[in-house]
Amino acid sequence: MSRTLIFIRHAHRDTSDPSRDNGLSEKGREQVEELVRHFKSFCEREHPDAKIRFLCSPKKRCIQTLEPIAAALEMKWDIDPRLTEVSPMESEALVRERLDAFLQDWKEKSSEVTLVCSHGDVIPLCVQRLTGARIGIKKAGIAQIEGVAGDYFLTALIQKV
């Protein structure tokens, strides 16, 4: 069975107080509107009958990025704390452990399409763990991975929709 895992980096955040879990900036809200249009078109074209699983980091900027996309596609979404950004207090081994656990769950329990909203440090690590590819990803960027028969391939990297 073929599976698609799509990562979205959260849209531009409000940086008026970087110490807080601010939501999106005006620029970020505009990026979300573009993401909604992109994914509505993508789903109609590529996966018209697919039940899409939506997962999100617990950070407000991720929720505010993902929620409108899920709503536009009339899908439910869930928070997965393993998708939160890397903490300075977290060892490299613990980061690998939680991301590997997330990826293993995706391999075993995923829908045909899983759409994940996370962070600029988490997404490249997940892509590298699955495919070996090294990427950077801009805010509101998209990385798409296809899994076929136990092999995983980075099939798209969109830095601006």
N, C-alpha and C positions, 0 to 999 in steps of 0.2 A: 504494500500500500504506500502510495506517495503522500507525503505530508509537507505542508508549507508552514514555516515559522517566520513571521514578519516582526522585526523590531522597529519601533519608532522611538527616536530620542525626543523627550519632552520639548515642547515649543519654548520660545524665549520667555524667561522668567522675569518677574518684577524684582529688580535688584536694589530697591530703595533701602532695604535693610537685609543685607546678605546673611545675617545671623539667624533670620527667621525662615520658616517654611512658607515663603510668599508664593502666591499663585502666579499666573501669567501676566505679562505686560500687555500693552495694547498690541505691540508687534506680535507677541505670542498668540493672542486671540485671532489676529489676521492669519497667522500660519495655520492655526487649527481649522479655520474656514477652508483653506486650501487643502489640508489633509482630508477633511470630510469629503470634498468634491473628488479628490483623488481616489479614496477608498470606495466611494459609491460607484464610481466608474469601474474601478478594478474588480469589484465584486460582481457587478452586472456582466462584465466582459469575461472574467476568468473563472469565477466561482458562483454562478447564479443560484445554485441550490445548496450551497455549503452552509453548514451550521458553524459559525465562526466562534471560537473561544477567545475571549478578551481577558487579558491579565495586566495588572498594573502595579507599579511601585506604590507604596503608601504615601509618597510625597505629593503635596497639593498640586504642584505644577504638572505632574504626571497624570493625576486624576483629571485635571482640567483639560489636558490634551486628549486623553482617551475617551472620556465620557461622551462628548459630542459625536465622536465617530461611531461609537456603539449605539447611541440613540438614533442617529441617522440611518443605521442599518437594522434598527429594531432588535438589537441583541443586548443581553445582559453582560455585565463585566464583574470581575472579582479582583480584589487586592491580593497580591502575593508578596509578603514581606521579604522574600529572598531576592526580589528585584530592586531593592533600595540601593542607593548609591553606596560606594565603599566608604566606610568610616575610617578616620585616621587611627582609631583605636583598634581596628580589626587587622589581624595578621593576614598575610598573603595566603597562608594555608587555610584559614577560615573562609576567606573570600572564595577560594577555589572550591572548597567543600560545599558551601551553600549554592554556588552557581552550578556545580556539577550535579547536585541534588535536583535543582530546578530542571536542568537539561535532561536528566534521566527520567524524571516524571513526564516531561514533554514527550520523550521518545516512547514511553510506555502507555501514556494515557491521553495523548493529544487528539484533538479533532483533526479533520482534514486540513483546516487552516487555523492557526493560532496567531493572534495579534497581541503583541506585548509592548507596553510603553515603559521605558526605563531611562537610564542615565548614560552620559557620555563616557563613563568609566566602566560600566557594567556591560554595555552592548558589545564593545570591541572584545572584551574578555570572552563573552559567550560565543561570538562568531569565531574567534580563534580556537576555542575549545572544541567546537563542532567541526570546523572546516580547515583549520590551520591557517586561514587567511588573516592577515593583519590589516585592520582598517582604522580609520578615524571617522567620526560621524558628527555632523553639525546638528545644531538644534533644529528640530522638526525633520531631521533626516530619516531615511528608511533603509534598513538592511533586510534583504529577503534571502532565506535559506530554504532549499528544497532537500528533502530527505527521501531517498529511494533505496530500498533494499539494504538499509544499514549504512549507506553512504550519504554524506551531507555536502552540499555545494552552495556557495554564495552565488546566487543567480541575479541579484540586483543590489546596487548601492546607489540610492538617490539622495543627493545632498540638498536638493531643492525641488519641491513639487510645484 
